[in-house]
Amino acid sequence: MHKEEIVSTVLKEAYDNFYVGKDEQWRLLSARYKAQNIKELCGDLKVKKILEVGAGDGSILKYLDEFQFAGEIHALEISSSGVEQIANRNIETLKSVQIFDGYHIPFEDNEFDLVVLSHVLEHVEFERMLLREMKRVSKLFVIEVPIDYRYGVDRRMKHFLSYGHINMYTPSSLRFLLQTEGFDILDDKISVIEPEVTKFNTFVNQGKDRNFFNMFKIDVEFWIKKILIKLGGKKTHEKIASAYTVLLQKSTNSKILASALSDTP
């Protein structure tokens, strides 16, 4: 199989023009919180050179640049429209932006301090292939996914496919995937969608009536979730979560993992 054939034609065509003239304000609003999650998890880590894989239209990179998060930023994106948007953002610390095939990362081993994969894995046809390439080129990683999985999710397939979500995760299932691919979890964070993001999606994207009752309902639901998260244990947190973010390093037990897998009948 040639590299250019790995990503299905249907998926490639769906994303080629995805970022042309729509939803920019929505993506920027959502990206601010995604970038904050990355910054929070990395804390005092000194990050000089980062790569965002599946960088979309560069919204997250715009905020990381504003945060002065790293001295050098690089971006890879599957869609030509996304690459064009990134290039036009005038991100000061952006050193390169390239279109890629979704799996083969065109950089040397251990070239980066950090690779970011934010709200991408749920779109990827061959998750483990991409994770292995990421692990090859960096020392540290931040991955964030939406927590779409709930009981009966299969009955909402049309809804999720409209967003291109072909994989479903819980925090536990993501941890299982990552640890079986040779990553150690250094820190993690759950988050719920902020009211301003929900309001934009409800009243602008969905066109619902912006009245006091609907505004109040969104605020109340958010604070109920925050209270339950504060009072409940980790299991409660993960049931309520809208997104899950993890900071990772290459596993120190990769040899043990490889040995265990080789012994599997």
Solvent accessible surface area in square Angstrom, and as a share of the most:
residue,aa,sasa,rsa
1,M,183,0.82
2,H,120,0.54
3,K,120,0.51
4,E,132,0.59
5,E,100,0.45
6,I,20,0.10
7,V,13,0.08
8,S,44,0.28
9,T,95,0.55
10,V,121,0.70
11,L,31,0.15
12,K,59,0.25
13,E,114,0.51
14,A,62,0.48
15,Y,24,0.09
16,D,35,0.18
17,N,108,0.56
18,F,69,0.29
19,Y,23,0.09
20,V,94,0.54
21,G,79,0.76
22,K,94,0.40
23,D,69,0.36
24,E,78,0.35
25,Q,125,0.56
26,W,57,0.20
27,R,36,0.13
28,L,37,0.18
29,L,24,0.12
30,S,18,0.12
31,A,3,0.02
32,R,73,0.26
33,Y,52,0.20
34,K,45,0.19
35,A,0,0.00
36,Q,73,0.32
37,N,10,0.05
38,I,1,0.00
39,K,96,0.41
40,E,110,0.49
41,L,14,0.07
42,C,4,0.02
43,G,54,0.52
44,D,137,0.71
45,L,75,0.37
46,K,177,0.75
47,V,14,0.08
48,K,150,0.64
49,K,44,0.19
50,I,0,0.00
51,L,0,0.00
52,E,2,0.01
53,V,1,0.00
54,G,17,0.16
55,A,7,0.05
56,G,10,0.09
57,D,4,0.02
58,G,0,0.00
59,S,6,0.04
60,I,15,0.07
61,L,0,0.00
62,K,59,0.25
63,Y,26,0.10
64,L,0,0.00
65,D,27,0.14
66,E,102,0.46
67,F,57,0.24
68,Q,159,0.71
69,F,31,0.13
70,A,9,0.07
71,G,53,0.51
72,E,52,0.23
73,I,0,0.00
74,H,15,0.07
75,A,0,0.00
76,L,0,0.00
77,E,5,0.02
78,I,26,0.13
79,S,0,0.00
80,S,57,0.37
81,S,7,0.05
82,G,0,0.00
83,V,29,0.17
84,E,111,0.50
85,Q,44,0.19
86,I,0,0.00
87,A,59,0.46
88,N,100,0.51
89,R,47,0.17
90,N,138,0.71
91,I,14,0.07
92,E,153,0.69
93,T,27,0.16
94,L,35,0.17
95,K,118,0.50
96,S,32,0.21
97,V,36,0.20
98,Q,65,0.29
99,I,86,0.44
100,F,20,0.08
101,D,30,0.15
102,G,10,0.09
103,Y,5,0.02
104,H,59,0.26
105,I,5,0.03
106,P,71,0.44
107,F,29,0.12
108,E,129,0.58
109,D,87,0.45
110,N,77,0.40
111,E,56,0.25
112,F,1,0.00
113,D,32,0.17
114,L,0,0.00
115,V,0,0.00
116,V,0,0.00
117,L,0,0.00
118,S,8,0.05
119,H,40,0.18
120,V,21,0.12
121,L,0,0.00
122,E,1,0.01
123,H,37,0.17
124,V,13,0.07
125,E,58,0.26
126,F,98,0.41
127,E,41,0.18
128,R,86,0.31
129,M,76,0.34
130,L,2,0.01
131,L,0,0.00
132,R,136,0.50
133,E,30,0.14
134,M,0,0.00
135,K,49,0.21
136,R,77,0.28
137,V,0,0.00
138,S,0,0.00
139,K,110,0.46
140,L,33,0.16
141,F,0,0.00
142,V,1,0.00
143,I,0,0.00
144,E,4,0.02
145,V,0,0.00
146,P,15,0.10
147,I,10,0.05
148,D,21,0.11
149,Y,99,0.38
150,R,104,0.38
151,Y,194,0.74
152,G,14,0.14
153,V,23,0.13
154,D,94,0.49
155,R,180,0.66
156,R,126,0.46
157,M,112,0.50
158,K,183,0.77
159,H,71,0.32
160,F,16,0.06
161,L,89,0.44
162,S,88,0.57
163,Y,105,0.40
164,G,16,0.15
165,H,28,0.12
166,I,75,0.38
167,N,28,0.14
168,M,60,0.27
169,Y,10,0.04
170,T,40,0.23
171,P,2,0.01
172,S,60,0.39
173,S,49,0.32
174,L,0,0.00
175,R,47,0.17
176,F,136,0.57
177,L,16,0.08
178,L,0,0.00
179,Q,92,0.41
180,T,36,0.21
181,E,11,0.05
182,G,3,0.02
183,F,2,0.01
184,D,34,0.17
185,I,49,0.25
186,L,81,0.41
187,D,68,0.35
188,D,41,0.21
189,K,50,0.21
190,I,33,0.17
191,S,25,0.16
192,V,14,0.08
193,I,96,0.49
194,E,53,0.24
195,P,24,0.15
196,E,71,0.32
197,V,12,0.07
198,T,41,0.24
199,K,37,0.16
200,F,29,0.12
201,N,36,0.18
202,T,20,0.12
203,F,15,0.06
204,V,81,0.47
205,N,63,0.32
206,Q,94,0.42
207,G,59,0.57
208,K,117,0.49
209,D,95,0.49
210,R,137,0.50
211,N,58,0.30
212,F,164,0.68
213,F,137,0.57
214,N,37,0.19
215,M,59,0.26
216,F,110,0.46
217,K,100,0.42
218,I,17,0.09
219,D,46,0.24
220,V,54,0.31
221,E,81,0.36
222,F,15,0.06
223,W,143,0.50
224,I,89,0.45
225,K,82,0.35
226,K,81,0.35
227,I,96,0.49
228,L,83,0.41
229,I,30,0.15
230,K,177,0.75
231,L,142,0.71
232,G,25,0.24
233,G,46,0.44
234,K,115,0.49
235,K,153,0.65
236,T,45,0.26
237,H,47,0.21
238,E,23,0.10
239,K,132,0.56
240,I,28,0.14
241,A,0,0.00
242,S,23,0.15
243,A,10,0.08
244,Y,1,0.00
245,T,0,0.00
246,V,0,0.00
247,L,9,0.05
248,L,0,0.00
249,Q,55,0.24
250,K,65,0.27
251,S,17,0.11
252,T,110,0.64
253,N,78,0.40
254,S,50,0.32
255,K,174,0.74
256,I,119,0.60
257,L,45,0.23
258,A,60,0.46
259,S,60,0.39
260,A,57,0.44
261,L,105,0.52
262,S,88,0.57
263,D,112,0.58
264,T,88,0.51
265,P,171,1.07
